[in-house]
């Protein structure tokens, strides 16, 4: 698969920047939340420093403590949090005991913050222009007459087209990608010395992501320090000078980006790298195989990864390992054993919280493990779905009619996985809603198994709705928070005619098992589930009526890389077990490549290229497709690192 080369040594900042000057120093940061069930330590003994013109990336899965650590750096951990630190220093000033008034004078003006959820972070009652102008206005950084031009230039700098019109709009009138870019523009409006960015590119397609990363790289080169929280290791590889890997509230590996991602020494870092689909063979397993079962829970004062680590022994489960720094570590030749391998030098500043640093777990050293192959799509008969020349337009706030979908045609065969990619606003989701029968096309038609699907009264479509089910990006928004998992899935089971009582409970248990969830989750409510568990419940609900088609609209874009790997493996396994067809929509080309048999590339509402996935990735024909593929960042592979570590 093609992609941008890995940036292992980010460009040096200009000569005027003093890189040796430490701007942010954190030592022994602890954040504990008071809860009815007792204290929860979200960050434990976190230490790092960031210089001017330097980028530190904090990576890890959901719940690892990344966002809590970031919020602590700007005094936003909340009233229920107890914060402690040996040192929390910004530009030489100790902020560990700062009050709200002091934090307010620093936020925005000297420390900018980009949060992940732009829809929640942006004020729905203010225009985007007013939002971006707030920091310069509050801190009196610009003459009032200069503010509109500053807003326009900031929106243009983050890749927002027609910035004058967008500045007059409200957040709900923008796509997810445009909202995220507006939030970044707001954060950088005062030219802060330190920029804190929590998943700033999660909602962005690859071309816009590349522009935003170039923008952040430009700030870094001009002397702005950046702390970047991300689950996207490819983004981290292209921007960060240092990487800190967090798990269970602790930093388990920390060092130069090229060392941590190219020669990882902690088994958790290796597992994260192995879960990235970019560059992996299609159909290969991304998550740890089922044989690598979690071990018994570890002591709170032991290694936080011990319960999941295939190398863990009794010492790992009872004692916290020391930070191992520059030394000669055991090489990968003795994968999974206690015998040392070849001598591997460790770079200065590369530290690991592990009793066996540099040891490669056998599960990660083995050759690529395939998931069961999907059934071969049946293209001999009539297509399962036929979309013929559909178009759909909407009126914008100014009253102008804009085409969201323009003359789109495709077919989907039984058992096939068809990927749809394109940037924000390209029409992908509108196509999905038309196929689901939730939106009627203005022109063209959709047929389901040879019979008319669009343009029919809902009373005629309802008996066939169980054949087409959906999995959305945010399952929590589609769940009733009062319902238990059993009731959420049970409602869908009822549509398949399964009666109440033991038969329905048995079917719910079967579906939970099919998506890899234990029976005891049936009594929980959505708030009591992790993001990955909620997405699995959403897939179980979609499978309940035994559909022929799953329409997956960005089903993994909000998930961290390890949970994403589990969901992708699950979808591939379900194709093998049930023969279900997938219409898979995503802005992540690595994900689409891993899942899809064929691909549609959309731009401005039209299909600009279509064909077999491997052909399009190897020999793209349309200039836009080539642009998309060229913008895909690529992280190093842990297995590549294993093969070169001893050289």
Secondary structure, DSSP 8 states (H G I E B T S, - for coil): ---B---SS-----TTS-TTSEEEEEEEEEEEE--TT--EEEEEEEEEEEETT-EEEEE--TTSSHHHHHHHTTT-S-TTEEEE-SEEEETTEE-TT--HHHHHHHBTTTEEEE-S-HHHHS-TTSBHHHHHHHHHHHTT-S-GGGHHHHHHHHHHHTT-SSHHHHHTSBGGGS-HHHHHHHHHHHHTTT--SEEEEESTTTT--HHHHHHHHHHHHHHHHTT-EEEEE-S-HHHHHHH-SEEEEEETTEEEEEEEHHHHHHS--SHHHHHHHHT--TTS-TTB--S--TTS---S---TTS-TTTTT-TT--HHHHHS---EE-SSEEE-GGGTTSSS--SEEE--TT-EEE-TTTT---HHHHS---B-------B-SS--SEEEEEEEEEEE-TTS-EEEEEEEEEEEE-BT-EEEEE--TTSSHHHHHHHHTTSS--SEEEEEETTEE-TTS-HHHHGGGGGGEEEE-S-GGGGS-TTSBHHHHHHHHHHHTT--TTHHHHHHHHHHHHHTT--GGGGG-BGGGS-HHHHHHHHHHHHHTT--SEEEEESTTTTS-HHHHHHHHHHHHHHHHHH--EEEEE-S-HHHHHHH-SEEEEEETTEEEEEEEHHHHHHS--SHHHHHHHHT-B----HHHHHHHTT-
